[in-house]
């Protein structure tokens, strides 16, 4: 008899099975957000554990919303703190805020320099107006030799417009209006307010020019095969990467 409380084994990364499972969960995110984000959090924690053991490490989750990632890191033995600027995300439908959560802006984290062993941010960079300043703050709070995990959905990805993708290819305003006409509801995201076009090539160049971090890995987060290949191909990478994952190491 199966133990329902047992955590499923990790999905091999990269693999077609993993990519298919994540895509199915994403497509059903509105109907079953619990499954979608629990699976995504487990997958992200597996990725981090490739580079650093999580037990007894200090992990800072920047922009982690309702706390799925923070809970997964805590389940693996990490001392985890969640920083989220939106109070509605911390307390959805009147729920209590997640354990270890702080209402704070990612541009100015209330942490000492080098406080974290791991600084983590999943799908936040496209929602900030100044991603390089945001990234600088993540670097600041990470100890020398510590790990920085940051991923984002690039603008020319099929999902770049978020809920109104793929109509963002028609232009931000036209895509948003088309979504609202078809669905009869207001779009959650507006370019220039809470969604900002961000590009793979530009971001890679800016990160590689920094002297405070070393790029450990740059890969297409969800690809089932050769995930480090798409970000290397100019122009094409802007469309096929879908979601860029950067693993960075804080320089001494």
N, C-alpha and C positions, 0 to 999 in steps of 0.2 A: 504494500500500500504506500502511495507517495505521500511525503510530508509536504503539505501545502505551504508551510512556513519556510521551507528550504530555498535559499537563493539559487536561481538557475546558474549553471556554469557560464563563464564569460564566452562571448562569441569571438571566434578567432578574427583578428584584425590584421590585415584586410582579408575579407572573404565575401563571396557573393551572398552567403547565408546571412551574415551580419548586415550587409547593406540592404538586403531585402527586408529584414526584420525592422530596421530603423525607418525605412521608407514606409512600410505598412503602418507603423506606429505614428509617423508624422501625418500621413493622410487621414488617420482617424483621431488626430489630436483634439478636435472639437468635441467628439463624442466620448473619448476616453483619455483625458489629459493625464490622469494618474499613471496609466500604463506607459504613455508616450514619454513623459519626463522621468519616470523611474528608470526606464530602459536607457534613455539618453544619459542620465546621471551615472548609471553603472558603467556604461561604455566609456564615458569621459574619465571616471576614476581609474578604470583599467589602463587607459592611455597614460595617465599621470604616473601610475605605479610601474610603468616600464622604466622610468627614470629615477624614481625616488620612492622608498618605502613610506607608507603613510602613517603607520602606527607611531604615536607620540610626536608627530610633526605638527607644526602650526600651519594651518591652511586658511587663507583669506579668500573668500568668494565675493567678488565685486560685481554687483548687479544681479545677484542670484534669485531675485524675485521671491517666490513662495518657499524656497529652501530645499528643493529636491536635491541639488548638488551638495549643499551643506550637510544634509542628512546622510547622504551616501558616504561622504568623507568621514563623517563622525562615526558611522557604522563600522568603518575600517580602522578605527582607532585614532584618528587625527583630532587634534584640538582645533575646532573649526569655528570661524566667525564670518557672518554674512553681513555685507554692507549693501544697502539698497536705498535709493533716493525716493522711491515712490511708496508712500504709506499704503496705498491701495493694493500694491503688490505684496506687501508684507502681511496684510490682514484681509485677504479676500473673503467676501461674504461674512464679515464679522468674526472670522477665526482669530485665534491668538497668533501673534507673530512667532516665527520659528525660533527655536532655541539658539542663543548666541547671536541674535540678529541686532543690527544697529541701523537706525535711519541716518544715512550719510551719503554725501555726494562723492562719486568716484574721482572727481577732480581734486578733492581735498579730504583724504581719508584720515580719521582721527587715530593714527598709529605712528609710533616712533619709526625712525629709519631702520630698515633691516629687521623688522619684527616678525616677518613670515618666512617659513621654509618654502612654502608654495603660495604663489599668488595666482588666482584662477579667475577667468572671465569667459563665459560662454555666450556667444551671440549678443554681445552688448556694443561692440565697437561701432557698428553701423547706426547706433542710436545716439551717438554723441557727436557734437558739432566739431570738436577738436580731438580726434583720436590720438594724436601724438602726445598731447598733454596728458590725456587719460592714461596712456601707456607709460609715460614718465612717472606718474604717481604709482602705478603698479610696480615699476622698477624700484622706486624709492623705498617702498615698504618691504621689499624682498631682501633677505640677507645676501651678502656676497657668496656666490656659489649656489644660491637657491634657484628654484625653477619658476618660470612664468609661463602659464598656459593661457593663450588668448585665441579665440576663434571668432569669425564673423562671416555673415552672408554678403558676398560681394554683389555690387549693384547689377552687373550684367548677367548674374546667375539667373536661371529660370525662376528662382524664388526671391529675386532681388527686391521686388515690390511688396514682399510679404503677403498680406491677405489679398491684395489686388494684383499679384503676379498671375500670369505673365504679361498683363496689360501695361506694365511699366515700360515695356519696349516701345510703346506708342508715345512715351513721354509721361512724366510724373503726373501732370494735371489731367491729361486725357485718360490715363490709366485709372486714376483714382475716381474720376467722374463715372467712367464706365462701370466700375465695381459698384458704385452706389446706385446707379440706375438698375443694374441687373439684380441686386440683392435687396434693394429698398432699405438699406441701413447705412449709417455713417461708417466710413473707414476709420480704423483705429489709428492708422499711421498717415502722417502728412510730411512730405519732403520739406526739409528746412525747419521743422518743428521737433519731431521725434524720430525721423528717419533721414539718413544722410547718405548719398551715394559714396561708396568707398570701393577702391579698386585694388586688385591683387598686385599688379606691377608696381604701382605707386607705394603701396604699403611695404612690400618687400624691399624696395630701394631705400625707403626711409629707415626701416629697421636695420638693414645692413650697414647703413651709414652711422649708426649710433655706436658710441664707444663704451657704453655702460652695459651692453648685453651682447651675447654671442648667440647666433641662430643655431640651435641644435637640430631642428627639423622644421620644414615648411611643406605641408602636404594638403591634399584635398581630403577633408575630414571624413567624408562618407564613401569614398571610392572603394570598390571591391578589389582593385588590382592596380599595382604600381602607383600608389597615392602620391608619391613625391614627384611624379612625372608632369601632371598637368600644370602646376605652378611654374614650371621651367619654360613653358612655351609661350612666348610673347603673343599678344592679341588673343589667341585661342584660350589661354588660361582665364581670361575675363569671363568667358561664357561657360566653360566646362568644369571649372574648379568647384562651383556651387557653394562651398563653404571652406574658407582657408583656415587651417589650424597651424598656429605657430607655437613651437616649444622653444623657449629662450632660457638662457642661463645668465644670471646676474654676474657681471665681471667683478673681480676683486677690487 
